[in-house]
């Protein structure tokens, strides 16, 4: 234990607990990954029987594919499991992408998890619907979310702010849900009886005299004005409602369009759940909205995004306005237009789902069960790819896709209805070569309206990016400690993988220059601190190898709360960029509750000599938390606020567990924490080691729990890691 704790102290020193910066360590470098692209078009397909169960074990020959009504031969066929490591490789194969072994290829774990987005349309949600949406999301987070799922909660109003990031952190997702609130601007009509968007559409577009007369009569009675004056008032009210609705609809669709387009940066198939009370796309002012809807479905098809829509109103029973006031309705207009109003508002939900291969979940109060069924039915799918006819290619053109199972008309086939020819070349991906990226940048800079990007502005853009940039592999590790002299400190370690920089090809006297920026934000999206730093990496001499990584360490004094830390890196010569985003919650230790510091993880490195002359196996920090099976994971943590009597030691026991797919694969017995005479009882250190040899490749969670037997309290910390 003494040796292990000494090794752990070396680990914390590497993490710059006391502000020292570590130097790059020498590790070998290998070649880049190559990608070869061909002109294959792909679509994902799900097949269900009459009971709604996924139909498995279908073969290529059982499917019939038609594009624009013409039979099309299937060039690629496979069955995929959502969230598996093979999913990304199979999708790449369907696009005609081939990989060769190279430096940045690592063994992929088998359990990559699902990518799920919840887009909450708070611009169109009533007070009751907002509450239902929040309950639905919290139920998913607490009961349906798996260990490796990447989940984001977004809002069309933008109120979620920096919290709308893909994360595995449930604390962040709950904080995002807390930001979802009713917005008064969604109330387009505050008079009684309420005029719905559908009724306003009937008055203005369809010249529905019955609807106009109903509202005019009520206005004449309310304001004691002549009927013709009331008619003009009702017409003006209807126009204003359509104008306000158009503004809200355009805002919602713009968010969806940007989201669908940007999601192309993520590999694989993505699921999005759009939660809304719906809105109409029928009236004249919705012409632009229909164009946006087309662009959304086109971008979703290119991005591999499937959208499921949920009507947060549930089963709608009442006509508009009847819940707020008793209005004389001798013609029964409100009840007669209720069905049309509901169908009109659900039009957008059905279109969005049908065109992207999802399903609209409407007219049900069991949204939680519906969401569970969707997650189950999308667990597996078939992938079909084909080579389009050259004379059919035209930028922006839509092509209708039809897929059926031969001889099985009773089966339901769900897929996106169209695919669109690419209108513009997609941005370079992380696997593209440096020359391809430089060419793309030169083309962009030569555009008619392009502005010359400076290295500083490029770095700032990378720092702000919604999704991580990966052409320069960048990792970030966060922790917190309660230091004796300064109190709470947030520790950050950024790791830049230098193997992609071709250091061995640099000439004599040349160096690789990398600019790094780090920014810290609190839970209210406020900038707290940060820094920019430039460092150089020199090739080693002919008899040594180039460094594999560079570490940048910094600590910040912080108050208790939730923090987001962003890091961006840019290599000067090639222009490669990388970024990472991490979250951490720093507890309020002044409340006196038992707590653990963050878990600082590393692995054995070279041997060192301790102060007492003993040989200590040193520990190397591993910020990206990726370990080989022949290594051993070491961690160190501190116990705060343990209970103890005046002349008695704390009675603490600690347990270490390792989880995979939410199931424990290692559970160590409770271990009593032993103390030395010079142990600081305000911050009790604990270090341990977890052998990895018997664990298969995959994604894991290390969980450390401490029990205070005197206070009858417990505390837990968790951290993800990967074995490759």
Secondary structure by P-SEA (a helix, b strand, c coil): caaaaaaaaaaaaaaccccccccbbbbbbbbbbbbbbcbbbbbbbbbbccccccccccccccbbbbcccbbbbbcccccccccccaaaaaaaaaaccccccccccccccccbbbbbbbbbccccccaaaaaaaaaaaaaaaacccccccbbbbbbccccccccccccccaaaaaaaaaabbbbcccccccccccccaaaaaaacccccaaaaaaaaaaaaaaccccaaaaaaaaaaaaaaaaaaaaaaaaaaaaaaaaaaaaccccccbbbbbbbccccccccccaaaaaaaaaaaaaaaaaacbbbbbbccccccccccccccccccccccccccaaaaaaaaaaaaaaaaaaaacbbbbccccaaaaaaaaaaaaacbbbbbbbbcccccccccbbbbbbbbcccccccccccccccccccccccccccccaaaaaaaaaaaaaccccccccaaaaaaaaaaccccccccbbbbbbbccccccccbbbbbbbbbbccccccccccccbbbbbbbbbbbbcccccccccbbbbbbbbbcccccccccbbbbbbbbbbcbbbbbbbbbbbbccccbbbbbbbbbbbccccccccccccbbbbcccbbbbcccccccbbbbbbccccccccbbbbbbbbbcccccccccccbbbbbbbbbcccccccccccccccccccccccbbbbbbcccccccccbbbbbbbbbbccccccccbbbbbbbcc
